[in-house]
Amino acid sequence: MSIFDNIDYTRIPTHTAIIMDGNGRWATNKGLERGEGHREGIRAITRVVEAASKISIKYLTLYAFSTENWKRPIEEVNGLMDLMVYAISQETENLKKNGVKINCIGDMNRLPEYASNALKECIYQTREGEKLTLIIALSYSSKWELTDATRKIANDVTKGDLKIDDISEETISMYLTTRSIPDPDLLIRTGGEQRISNFMLWQCAYAEFYFTDVYWPEFRENDLFDAVIEFQRRERRFGKISE
């Protein structure tokens, strides 16, 4: 029996988010430079995007680079930016051909200009994709996002464009970088850690969490399908009691 036979295609998570963890440890365990782990991680992204499309996941968010990652050694940060630009330039046509639309969330102002320009071009080239929206979280963290949203709300209140009494959960959501994206149904973290590392804290209020020991460079199609099958076994109550 194929793993496909265990998937309920009427209950596919609309939005799956992944914290891609374990690149460095994967490389270290194999006696390789950390950069090799990041390069292998790009190949894993290609596999997972194809797998997500195969089972009709509509939104896939990948946590690629956090605001905290800027604290890493400059050589590693520069290497990650160069790798990202190379991967984007290599994959844009394939993404376009396969109906994948690219979106980005995060503090794009901190990215090097050449990286920001490459992303903007990829977003433009894939703008008509309708099969899957691939959201790359770059220079992103929830604390940054919520702080940024709070400043914008305060500014609009000061200008008289927004009344304090009109601020609701929906209002706050509209000031987040994810305002045009549904909240994640399923959050996957690879690499064995069981925490969400300042990622989509607001949006994941009712997401199902799935933790796996598999390092991101080793994450395969079946690993994604296993997570989806586990998601489908769970009862999502959203604060209500079981029926």
Stockholm file with secondary structure:
# STOCKHOLM 1.0

chainA/1-243         MSIFDNIDYTRIPTHTAIIMDGNGRWATNKGLERGEGHREGIRAITRVVEAASKISIKYLTLYAFSTENWKRPIEEVNGLMDLMVYAISQETENLKKNGVKINCIGDMNRLPEYASNALKECIYQTREGEKLTLIIALSYSSKWELTDATRKIANDVTKGDLKIDDISEETISMYLTTRSIPDPDLLIRTGGEQRISNFMLWQCAYAEFYFTDVYWPEFRENDLFDAVIEFQRRERRFGKISE
#=GR chainA/1-243 SS CCGGGGCCTTSCCSEEEEECCCHHHHHHHTTCCHHHHHHHHHHHHHHHHHHHHHTTCCEEEEEEEEGGGGGSCHHHHHHHHHHHHHHHHHHHHHHHHTTEEEEEESCGGGSCHHHHHHHHHHHHHTTTCCSEEEEEEEEECHHHHHHHHHHHHHHHHHHTSSCGGGCCHHHHHHTSTTTTSCCCSEEEECSSCCCCTTSSTTTTTTCEEEECSSCGGGCCHHHHHHHHHHHHHSCCCTTSCCC
#=GC SS_cons         CCGGGGCCTTSCCSEEEEECCCHHHHHHHTTCCHHHHHHHHHHHHHHHHHHHHHTTCCEEEEEEEEGGGGGSCHHHHHHHHHHHHHHHHHHHHHHHHTTEEEEEESCGGGSCHHHHHHHHHHHHHTTTCCSEEEEEEEEECHHHHHHHHHHHHHHHHHHTSSCGGGCCHHHHHHTSTTTTSCCCSEEEECSSCCCCTTSSTTTTTTCEEEECSSCGGGCCHHHHHHHHHHHHHSCCCTTSCCC
//
